[in-house]
Amino acid sequence: MDECPRCQSPLERFSLGDAETLACNGCGFADVPVEHESKEFRYESWQDAFHRFYEQ
């Protein structure tokens, strides 16, 4: 059985379809790949926000 890299508790294996991951109930560790790149944030005026809202 795999051990948690943080607290050495036993890891549980979860799968859904073809996806599979390991997680620790002890400390909350989850072996999930994460993208850490941030995307450029575009500020929006209230007027633009209202136009976007009413267009949908």
PQR file with spaces between the fields and no chain letter, atoms N, CA, C, O and H, PARSE charges and radii, in Angstrom:
ATOM       1  N    MET     1       0.847   -1.188    0.000 -0.4000 1.5000
ATOM       2  CA   MET     1       0.000    0.000    0.000 -0.0000 2.0000
ATOM       3  C    MET     1       0.888    1.244    0.000  0.5500 1.7000
ATOM       4  O    MET     1       1.937    1.275    0.643 -0.5500 1.4000
ATOM       5  N    ASP     2       0.454    2.252   -0.721 -0.4000 1.5000
ATOM       6  CA   ASP     2       1.209    3.500   -0.810 -0.0000 2.0000
ATOM       7  C    ASP     2       1.044    4.325    0.461  0.5500 1.7000
ATOM       8  O    ASP     2       0.000    4.293    1.112 -0.5500 1.4000
ATOM       9  H    ASP     2      -0.399    2.228   -1.243  0.4000 1.0000
ATOM      10  N    GLU     3       2.104    5.067    0.799 -0.4000 1.5000
ATOM      11  CA   GLU     3       2.068    5.951    1.962 -0.0000 2.0000
ATOM      12  C    GLU     3       2.039    7.402    1.514  0.5500 1.7000
ATOM      13  O    GLU     3       2.613    7.746    0.480 -0.5500 1.4000
ATOM      14  H    GLU     3       2.952    5.093    0.270  0.4000 1.0000
ATOM      15  N    CYS     4       1.380    8.249    2.279 -0.4000 1.5000
ATOM      16  CA   CYS     4       1.293    9.674    2.008 -0.0000 2.0000
ATOM      17  C    CYS     4       2.676   10.303    2.123  0.5500 1.7000
ATOM      18  O    CYS     4       3.386   10.043    3.094 -0.5500 1.4000
ATOM      19  H    CYS     4       0.914    7.969    3.119  0.4000 1.0000
ATOM      20  N    PRO     5       3.073   11.123    1.156 -0.5600 1.5000
ATOM      21  CA   PRO     5       4.378   11.777    1.237  0.2800 2.0000
ATOM      22  C    PRO     5       4.446   12.846    2.323  0.5500 1.7000
ATOM      23  O    PRO     5       5.541   13.253    2.713 -0.5500 1.4000
ATOM      24  N    ARG     6       3.309   13.304    2.813 -0.4000 1.5000
ATOM      25  CA   ARG     6       3.291   14.321    3.872 -0.0000 2.0000
ATOM      26  C    ARG     6       3.297   13.710    5.269  0.5500 1.7000
ATOM      27  O    ARG     6       4.121   14.074    6.108 -0.5500 1.4000
ATOM      28  H    ARG     6       2.420   12.974    2.496  0.4000 1.0000
ATOM      29  N    CYS     7       2.369   12.775    5.518 -0.4000 1.5000
ATOM      30  CA   CYS     7       2.204   12.287    6.901 -0.0000 2.0000
ATOM      31  C    CYS     7       2.397   10.783    7.050  0.5500 1.7000
ATOM      32  O    CYS     7       2.237   10.249    8.147 -0.5500 1.4000
ATOM      33  H    CYS     7       1.699   12.479    4.836  0.4000 1.0000
ATOM      34  N    GLN     8       2.738   10.093    5.965 -0.4000 1.5000
ATOM      35  CA   GLN     8       2.996    8.657    5.929 -0.0000 2.0000
ATOM      36  C    GLN     8       1.784    7.798    6.292  0.5500 1.7000
ATOM      37  O    GLN     8       1.954    6.617    6.597 -0.5500 1.4000
ATOM      38  H    GLN     8       2.869   10.527    5.073  0.4000 1.0000
ATOM      39  N    SER     9       0.576    8.345    6.271 -0.4000 1.5000
ATOM      40  CA   SER     9      -0.643    7.553    6.449 -0.0000 2.0000
ATOM      41  C    SER     9      -0.905    6.768    5.163  0.5500 1.7000
ATOM      42  O    SER     9      -0.389    7.121    4.102 -0.5500 1.4000
ATOM      43  H    SER     9       0.438    9.304    6.023  0.4000 1.0000
ATOM      44  N    PRO    10      -1.698    5.716    5.256 -0.5600 1.5000
ATOM      45  CA   PRO    10      -2.041    4.970    4.036  0.2800 2.0000
ATOM      46  C    PRO    10      -2.865    5.841    3.075  0.5500 1.7000
ATOM      47  O    PRO    10      -3.746    6.589    3.499 -0.5500 1.4000
ATOM      48  N    LEU    11      -2.564    5.731    1.792 -0.4000 1.5000
ATOM      49  CA   LEU    11      -3.304    6.463    0.771 -0.0000 2.0000
ATOM      50  C    LEU    11      -4.440    5.616    0.234  0.5500 1.7000
ATOM      51  O    LEU    11      -4.318    4.395    0.137 -0.5500 1.4000
ATOM      52  H    LEU    11      -1.848    5.124    1.448  0.4000 1.0000
ATOM      53  N    GLU    12      -5.539    6.257   -0.114 -0.4000 1.5000
ATOM      54  CA   GLU    12      -6.651    5.576   -0.756 -0.0000 2.0000
ATOM      55  C    GLU    12      -6.605    5.881   -2.244  0.5500 1.7000
ATOM      56  O    GLU    12      -6.251    6.988   -2.650 -0.5500 1.4000
ATOM      57  H    GLU    12      -5.638    7.249   -0.035  0.4000 1.0000
ATOM      58  N    ARG    13      -6.961    4.903   -3.044 -0.4000 1.5000
ATOM      59  CA   ARG    13      -6.969    5.057   -4.498 -0.0000 2.0000
ATOM      60  C    ARG    13      -8.407    5.273   -4.947  0.5500 1.7000
ATOM      61  O    ARG    13      -9.303    4.499   -4.610 -0.5500 1.4000
ATOM      62  H    ARG    13      -7.248    4.004   -2.714  0.4000 1.0000
ATOM      63  N    PHE    14      -8.611    6.345   -5.716 -0.4000 1.5000
ATOM      64  CA   PHE    14      -9.927    6.660   -6.259 -0.0000 2.0000
ATOM      65  C    PHE    14      -9.833    6.650   -7.775  0.5500 1.7000
ATOM      66  O    PHE    14      -8.840    7.100   -8.346 -0.5500 1.4000
ATOM      67  H    PHE    14      -7.883    6.974   -5.990  0.4000 1.0000
ATOM      68  N    SER    15     -10.873    6.134   -8.426 -0.4000 1.5000
ATOM      69  CA   SER    15     -10.885    6.136   -9.885 -0.0000 2.0000
ATOM      70  C    SER    15     -12.288    6.471  -10.380  0.5500 1.7000
ATOM      71  O    SER    15     -13.298    6.147   -9.755 -0.5500 1.4000
ATOM      72  H    SER    15     -11.680    5.768   -7.962  0.4000 1.0000
ATOM      73  N    LEU    16     -12.298    7.130  -11.524 -0.4000 1.5000
ATOM      74  CA   LEU    16     -13.541    7.481  -12.195 -0.0000 2.0000
ATOM      75  C    LEU    16     -13.275    7.350  -13.687  0.5500 1.7000
ATOM      76  O    LEU    16     -12.548    8.154  -14.271 -0.5500 1.4000
ATOM      77  H    LEU    16     -11.478    7.393  -12.031  0.4000 1.0000
ATOM      78  N    GLY    17     -13.863    6.342  -14.293 -0.4000 1.5000
ATOM      79  CA   GLY    17     -13.569    6.083  -15.702 -0.0000 2.0000
ATOM      80  C    GLY    17     -12.107    5.726  -15.869  0.5500 1.7000
ATOM      81  O    GLY    17     -11.611    4.804  -15.221 -0.5500 1.4000
ATOM      82  H    GLY    17     -14.453    5.689  -13.819  0.4000 1.0000
ATOM      83  N    ASP    18     -11.414    6.452  -16.734 -0.4000 1.5000
ATOM      84  CA   ASP    18      -9.989    6.209  -16.971 -0.0000 2.0000
ATOM      85  C    ASP    18      -9.090    6.985  -16.018  0.5500 1.7000
ATOM      86  O    ASP    18      -7.885    6.736  -15.970 -0.5500 1.4000
ATOM      87  H    ASP    18     -11.818    7.201  -17.260  0.4000 1.0000
ATOM      88  N    ALA    19      -9.655    7.922  -15.258 -0.4000 1.5000
ATOM      89  CA   ALA    19      -8.857    8.759  -14.351 -0.0000 2.0000
ATOM      90  C    ALA    19      -8.707    8.063  -13.003  0.5500 1.7000
ATOM      91  O    ALA    19      -9.630    7.417  -12.508 -0.5500 1.4000
ATOM      92  H    ALA    19     -10.634    8.124  -15.298  0.4000 1.0000
ATOM      93  N    GLU    20      -7.513    8.214  -12.423 -0.4000 1.5000
ATOM      94  CA   GLU    20      -7.226    7.610  -11.117 -0.0000 2.0000
ATOM      95  C    GLU    20      -6.329    8.540  -10.320  0.5500 1.7000
ATOM      96  O    GLU    20      -5.443    9.183  -10.883 -0.5500 1.4000
ATOM      97  H    GLU    20      -6.763    8.739  -12.825  0.4000 1.0000
ATOM      98  N    THR    21      -6.550    8.619   -9.008 -0.4000 1.5000
ATOM      99  CA   THR    21      -5.705    9.452   -8.152 -0.0000 2.0000
ATOM     100  C    THR    21      -5.586    8.817   -6.778  0.5500 1.7000
ATOM     101  O    THR    21      -6.358    7.927   -6.421 -0.5500 1.4000
ATOM     102  H    THR    21      -7.269    8.096   -8.550  0.4000 1.0000
ATOM     103  N    LEU    22      -4.613    9.284   -6.014 -0.4000 1.5000
ATOM     104  CA   LEU    22      -4.411    8.847   -4.637 -0.0000 2.0000
ATOM     105  C    LEU    22      -4.736   10.007   -3.705  0.5500 1.7000
ATOM     106  O    LEU    22      -4.478   11.165   -4.033 -0.5500 1.4000
ATOM     107  H    LEU    22      -3.986   10.007   -6.303  0.4000 1.0000
ATOM     108  N    ALA    23      -5.303    9.695   -2.543 -0.4000 1.5000
ATOM     109  CA   ALA    23      -5.651   10.740   -1.579 -0.0000 2.0000
ATOM     110  C    ALA    23      -5.435   10.231   -0.165  0.5500 1.7000
ATOM     111  O    ALA    23      -5.507    9.031    0.096 -0.5500 1.4000
ATOM     112  H    ALA    23      -5.512    8.755   -2.276  0.4000 1.0000
ATOM     113  N    CYS    24      -5.167   11.165    0.747 -0.4000 1.5000
ATOM     114  CA   CYS    24      -4.932   10.851    2.153 -0.0000 2.0000
ATOM     115  C    CYS    24      -6.047   11.444    3.007  0.5500 1.7000
ATOM     116  O    CYS    24      -6.310   12.645    2.943 -0.5500 1.4000
ATOM     117  H    CYS    24      -5.108   12.141    0.535  0.4000 1.0000
ATOM     118  N    ASN    25      -6.693   10.616    3.793 -0.4000 1.5000
ATOM     119  CA   ASN    25      -7.731   11.106    4.714 -0.0000 2.0000
ATOM     120  C    ASN    25      -7.120   11.793    5.926  0.5500 1.7000
ATOM     121  O    ASN    25      -7.783   12.590    6.590 -0.5500 1.4000
ATOM     122  H    ASN    25      -6.480    9.641    3.845  0.4000 1.0000
ATOM     123  N    GLY    26      -5.860   11.490    6.217 -0.4000 1.5000
ATOM     124  CA   GLY    26      -5.209   12.057    7.391 -0.0000 2.0000
ATOM     125  C    GLY    26      -4.902   13.540    7.270  0.5500 1.7000
ATOM     126  O    GLY    26      -5.223   14.322    8.164 -0.5500 1.4000
ATOM     127  H    GLY    26      -5.321   10.843    5.678  0.4000 1.0000
ATOM     128  N    CYS    27      -4.272   13.929    6.146 -0.4000 1.5000
ATOM     129  CA   CYS    27      -3.848   15.330    6.015 -0.0000 2.0000
ATOM     130  C    CYS    27      -4.498   16.053    4.844  0.5500 1.7000
ATOM     131  O    CYS    27      -4.317   17.261    4.694 -0.5500 1.4000
ATOM     132  H    CYS    27      -4.012   13.293    5.420  0.4000 1.0000
ATOM     133  N    GLY    28      -5.252   15.338    4.009 -0.4000 1.5000
ATOM     134  CA   GLY    28      -5.922   15.981    2.892 -0.0000 2.0000
ATOM     135  C    GLY    28      -5.111   16.011    1.611  0.5500 1.7000
ATOM     136  O    GLY    28      -5.549   16.601    0.624 -0.5500 1.4000
ATOM     137  H    GLY    28      -5.399   14.356    4.131  0.4000 1.0000
ATOM     138  N    PHE    29      -3.937   15.388    1.600 -0.4000 1.5000
ATOM     139  CA   PHE    29      -3.120   15.346    0.385 -0.0000 2.0000
ATOM     140  C    PHE    29      -3.899   14.669   -0.732  0.5500 1.7000
ATOM     141  O    PHE    29      -4.568   13.661   -0.504 -0.5500 1.4000
ATOM     142  H    PHE    29      -3.581   14.909    2.402  0.4000 1.0000
ATOM     143  N    ALA    30      -3.816   15.221   -1.940 -0.4000 1.5000
ATOM     144  CA   ALA    30      -4.405   14.597   -3.121 -0.0000 2.0000
ATOM     145  C    ALA    30      -3.384   14.659   -4.246  0.5500 1.7000
ATOM     146  O    ALA    30      -2.834   15.721   -4.539 -0.5500 1.4000
ATOM     147  H    ALA    30      -3.273   16.040   -2.126  0.4000 1.0000
ATOM     148  N    ASP    31      -3.137   13.539   -4.862 -0.4000 1.5000
ATOM     149  CA   ASP    31      -2.161   13.455   -5.945 -0.0000 2.0000
ATOM     150  C    ASP    31      -2.850   13.830   -7.253  0.5500 1.7000
ATOM     151  O    ASP    31      -3.112   12.980   -8.103 -0.5500 1.4000
ATOM     152  H    ASP    31      -3.583   12.676   -4.624  0.4000 1.0000
ATOM     153  N    VAL    32      -3.141   15.141   -7.395 -0.4000 1.5000
ATOM     154  CA   VAL    32      -3.845   15.654   -8.567 -0.0000 2.0000
ATOM     155  C    VAL    32      -2.953   16.675   -9.251  0.5500 1.7000
ATOM     156  O    VAL    32      -2.491   17.621   -8.613 -0.5500 1.4000
ATOM     157  H    VAL    32      -2.928   15.832   -6.704  0.4000 1.0000
ATOM     158  N    PRO    33      -2.703   16.493  -10.553 -0.5600 1.5000
ATOM     159  CA   PRO    33      -1.874   17.483  -11.250  0.2800 2.0000
ATOM     160  C    PRO    33      -2.590   18.829  -11.320  0.5500 1.7000
ATOM     161  O    PRO    33      -3.797   18.893  -11.555 -0.5500 1.4000
ATOM     162  N    VAL    34      -1.832   19.897  -11.113 -0.4000 1.5000
ATOM     163  CA   VAL    34      -2.399   21.244  -11.087 -0.0000 2.0000
ATOM     164  C    VAL    34      -1.582   22.147  -12.004  0.5500 1.7000
ATOM     165  O    VAL    34      -0.353   22.077  -12.023 -0.5500 1.4000
ATOM     166  H    VAL    34      -0.852   19.845  -10.922  0.4000 1.0000
ATOM     167  N    GLU    35      -2.262   22.982  -12.751 -0.4000 1.5000
ATOM     168  CA   GLU    35      -1.581   23.964  -13.587 -0.0000 2.0000
ATOM     169  C    GLU    35      -1.459   25.246  -12.772  0.5500 1.7000
ATOM     170  O    GLU    35      -2.462   25.797  -12.319 -0.5500 1.4000
ATOM     171  H    GLU    35      -3.260   23.040  -12.735  0.4000 1.0000
ATOM     172  N    HIS    36      -0.227   25.719  -12.587 -0.4000 1.5000
ATOM     173  CA   HIS    36       0.007   26.883  -11.737 -0.0000 2.0000
ATOM     174  C    HIS    36       0.191   28.180  -12.515  0.5500 1.7000
ATOM     175  O    HIS    36       0.507   29.212  -11.924 -0.5500 1.4000
ATOM     176  H    HIS    36       0.588   25.272  -12.955  0.4000 1.0000
ATOM     177  N    GLU    37       0.002   28.144  -13.814 -0.4000 1.5000
ATOM     178  CA   GLU    37       0.133   29.361  -14.604 -0.0000 2.0000
ATOM     179  C    GLU    37      -1.130   30.199  -14.460  0.5500 1.7000
ATOM     180  O    GLU    37      -2.245   29.683  -14.546 -0.5500 1.4000
ATOM     181  H    GLU    37      -0.254   27.306  -14.295  0.4000 1.0000
ATOM     182  N    SER    38      -0.944   31.477  -14.242 -0.4000 1.5000
ATOM     183  CA   SER    38      -2.108   32.352  -14.163 -0.0000 2.0000
ATOM     184  C    SER    38      -2.341   33.002  -15.515  0.5500 1.7000
ATOM     185  O    SER    38      -1.405   33.287  -16.261 -0.5500 1.4000
ATOM     186  H    SER    38      -0.038   31.895  -14.172  0.4000 1.0000
ATOM     187  N    LYS    39      -3.581   33.223  -15.804 -0.4000 1.5000
ATOM     188  CA   LYS    39      -3.939   33.884  -17.046 -0.0000 2.0000
ATOM     189  C    LYS    39      -4.087   35.364  -16.780  0.5500 1.7000
ATOM     190  O    LYS    39      -4.462   35.780  -15.683 -0.5500 1.4000
ATOM     191  H    LYS    39      -4.342   32.991  -15.198  0.4000 1.0000
ATOM     192  N    GLU    40      -3.788   36.155  -17.794 -0.4000 1.5000
ATOM     193  CA   GLU    40      -3.879   37.600  -17.647 -0.0000 2.0000
ATOM     194  C    GLU    40      -5.324   37.983  -17.353  0.5500 1.7000
ATOM     195  O    GLU    40      -6.238   37.593  -18.080 -0.5500 1.4000
ATOM     196  H    GLU    40      -3.483   35.818  -18.685  0.4000 1.0000
ATOM     197  N    PHE    41      -5.523   38.738  -16.297 -0.4000 1.5000
ATOM     198  CA   PHE    41      -6.862   39.155  -15.892 -0.0000 2.0000
ATOM     199  C    PHE    41      -7.221   40.445  -16.605  0.5500 1.7000
ATOM     200  O    PHE    41      -6.455   41.408  -16.587 -0.5500 1.4000
ATOM     201  H    PHE    41      -4.781   39.055  -15.707  0.4000 1.0000
ATOM     202  N    ARG    42      -8.372   40.459  -17.223 -0.4000 1.5000
ATOM     203  CA   ARG    42      -8.842   41.638  -17.932 -0.0000 2.0000
ATOM     204  C    ARG    42      -9.910   42.296  -17.075  0.5500 1.7000
ATOM     205  O    ARG    42     -10.939   41.688  -16.781 -0.5500 1.4000
ATOM     206  H    ARG    42      -8.993   39.676  -17.237  0.4000 1.0000
ATOM     207  N    TYR    43      -9.666   43.541  -16.676 -0.4000 1.5000
ATOM     208  CA   TYR    43     -10.659   44.266  -15.891 -0.0000 2.0000
ATOM     209  C    TYR    43     -11.809   44.673  -16.784  0.5500 1.7000
ATOM     210  O    TYR    43     -11.624   44.987  -17.960 -0.5500 1.4000
ATOM     211  H    TYR    43      -8.830   44.035  -16.915  0.4000 1.0000
ATOM     212  N    GLU    44     -12.971   44.664  -16.222 -0.4000 1.5000
ATOM     213  CA   GLU    44     -14.177   44.938  -16.979 -0.0000 2.0000
ATOM     214  C    GLU    44     -14.948   46.056  -16.281  0.5500 1.7000
ATOM     215  O    GLU    44     -15.110   46.046  -15.060 -0.5500 1.4000
ATOM     216  H    GLU    44     -13.121   44.409  -15.267  0.4000 1.0000
ATOM     217  N    SER    45     -15.413   47.004  -17.061 -0.4000 1.5000
ATOM     218  CA   SER    45     -16.195   48.096  -16.474 -0.0000 2.0000
ATOM     219  C    SER    45     -17.593   47.564  -16.137  0.5500 1.7000
ATOM     220  O    SER    45     -18.012   46.525  -16.646 -0.5500 1.4000
ATOM     221  H    SER    45     -15.281   47.012  -18.052  0.4000 1.0000
ATOM     222  N    TRP    46     -18.298   48.286  -15.280 -0.4000 1.5000
ATOM     223  CA   TRP    46     -19.672   47.907  -14.954 -0.0000 2.0000
ATOM     224  C    TRP    46     -20.525   47.901  -16.224  0.5500 1.7000
ATOM     225  O    TRP    46     -21.363   47.018  -16.406 -0.5500 1.4000
ATOM     226  H    TRP    46     -17.957   49.131  -14.867  0.4000 1.0000
ATOM     227  N    GLN    47     -20.315   48.872  -17.088 -0.4000 1.5000
ATOM     228  CA   GLN    47     -21.097   48.952  -18.320 -0.0000 2.0000
ATOM     229  C    GLN    47     -20.858   47.710  -19.188  0.5500 1.7000
ATOM     230  O    GLN    47     -21.808   47.134  -19.719 -0.5500 1.4000
ATOM     231  H    GLN    47     -19.635   49.589  -16.940  0.4000 1.0000
ATOM     232  N    ASP    48     -19.597   47.297  -19.333 -0.4000 1.5000
ATOM     233  CA   ASP    48     -19.278   46.092  -20.101 -0.0000 2.0000
ATOM     234  C    ASP    48     -19.896   44.854  -19.458  0.5500 1.7000
ATOM     235  O    ASP    48     -20.397   43.974  -20.158 -0.5500 1.4000
ATOM     236  H    ASP    48     -18.825   47.765  -18.902  0.4000 1.0000
ATOM     237  N    ALA    49     -19.862   44.783  -18.133 -0.4000 1.5000
ATOM     238  CA   ALA    49     -20.440   43.640  -17.423 -0.0000 2.0000
ATOM     239  C    ALA    49     -21.943   43.561  -17.659  0.5500 1.7000
ATOM     240  O    ALA    49     -22.473   42.474  -17.891 -0.5500 1.4000
ATOM     241  H    ALA    49     -19.455   45.497  -17.564  0.4000 1.0000
ATOM     242  N    PHE    50     -22.642   44.700  -17.604 -0.4000 1.5000
ATOM     243  CA   PHE    50     -24.081   44.699  -17.858 -0.0000 2.0000
ATOM     244  C    PHE    50     -24.385   44.296  -19.297  0.5500 1.7000
ATOM     245  O    PHE    50     -25.336   43.553  -19.543 -0.5500 1.4000
ATOM     246  H    PHE    50     -22.212   45.583  -17.416  0.4000 1.0000
ATOM     247  N    HIS    51     -23.586   44.779  -20.250 -0.4000 1.5000
ATOM     248  CA   HIS    51     -23.782   44.405  -21.649 -0.0000 2.0000
ATOM     249  C    HIS    51     -23.591   42.881  -21.811  0.5500 1.7000
ATOM     250  O    HIS    51     -24.384   42.225  -22.486 -0.5500 1.4000
ATOM     251  H    HIS    51     -22.814   45.382  -20.050  0.4000 1.0000
ATOM     252  N    ARG    52     -22.554   42.336  -21.199 -0.4000 1.5000
ATOM     253  CA   ARG    52     -22.286   40.907  -21.288 -0.0000 2.0000
ATOM     254  C    ARG    52     -23.430   40.121  -20.666  0.5500 1.7000
ATOM     255  O    ARG    52     -23.843   39.096  -21.210 -0.5500 1.4000
ATOM     256  H    ARG    52     -21.910   42.869  -20.651  0.4000 1.0000
ATOM     257  N    PHE    53     -23.947   40.588  -19.531 -0.4000 1.5000
ATOM     258  CA   PHE    53     -25.038   39.902  -18.840 -0.0000 2.0000
ATOM     259  C    PHE    53     -26.309   39.876  -19.695  0.5500 1.7000
ATOM     260  O    PHE    53     -26.958   38.838  -19.819 -0.5500 1.4000
ATOM     261  H    PHE    53     -23.611   41.420  -19.090  0.4000 1.0000
ATOM     262  N    TYR    54     -26.654   41.010  -20.276 -0.4000 1.5000
ATOM     263  CA   TYR    54     -27.910   41.099  -21.022 -0.0000 2.0000
ATOM     264  C    TYR    54     -27.817   40.486  -22.414  0.5500 1.7000
ATOM     265  O    TYR    54     -28.845   40.203  -23.028 -0.5500 1.4000
ATOM     266  H    TYR    54     -26.126   41.854  -20.175  0.4000 1.0000
ATOM     267  N    GLU    55     -26.602   40.274  -22.925 -0.4000 1.5000
ATOM     268  CA   GLU    55     -26.452   39.629  -24.223 -0.0000 2.0000
ATOM     269  C    GLU    55     -26.699   38.126  -24.149  0.5500 1.7000
ATOM     270  O    GLU    55     -27.055   37.505  -25.151 -0.5500 1.4000
ATOM     271  H    GLU    55     -25.767   40.503  -22.426  0.4000 1.0000
ATOM     272  N    GLN    56     -26.514   37.541  -22.976 -0.4000 1.5000
ATOM     273  CA   GLN    56     -26.651   36.067  -22.846 -0.0000 2.0000
ATOM     274  C    GLN    56     -28.063   35.650  -22.605  0.5500 1.7000
ATOM     275  O    GLN    56     -28.341   34.458  -22.475 -0.5500 1.4000
ATOM     276  H    GLN    56     -26.225   38.045  -22.162  0.4000 1.0000
